[in-house]
């Protein structure tokens, strides 16, 4: 009996490092693309693109590959650790309910961000995110970036900000402190402290969804739907504005 017990303890200690590995993967995703900027940029300029287009194409493809590879590596570590998501007391919601809450969470995010934006405007903060507008510009030149923004990004960010940061802190502190820290780090990563209230509202709702269902798939779905909605709206803003003008003329 003793000989069978020791390997299990080693395995447990080994898998306790999984959150650290996920964090390191995320840091690598943020930093390592810098090493490839110059060769990729030179490649696109060699294809006849001007400076601005080559810059956007470089950003788009590097975001796509770094996020995609980061997701695969993170999932590799998670699949080796069967207890990675076992941090909650009680039974997790079944997958059908978790998915439904994910869809509902999307509408909660829209409402929460709208209220946060109204408060920001009331205190003199201009609406709109430079990070979002930059990603939209990149996506127009390199559509593969859309896959990273809508799919890879939400998956990786929920694993990091909801499971690793919020989930770990929530076990030792409390819900609001864990949410505040994860929101601060989220804003830091996106280099956008002007809209900290917006990030906090988003983090609060996503953390609630995760805690409520005890399934990471729930905030992932809500996050994917939100990013997809924002991307579709921004990529088609000209068409939407023309449509609204036509409606005004008809009236």
Buried (B, 14 or more C-beta within 10 A) or exposed (E): EEEEEEEEEEBEEEBEEBBEBBBBBBEBBEEEBEEBEEEBBEBBBEEEBEEEBBBBBBBBBBBBBBBBBBBEBBBEBBEEBEEBBEBBEEEBBEEEBBBBBBEBBBEBBBEBBEEBBEEBEEEEBEEEBEEBEEBBBBBBBBEBBBBBBBBBBBBBBBBBBBBBBBBBBBEEEEBEEBBBBBBBBBBEBBEBEBBBBBBBBBBBBBBBBBBBBBBBBBBBBBBBBBBBBBBEEBBEEEEEEEEEEEEEEEE
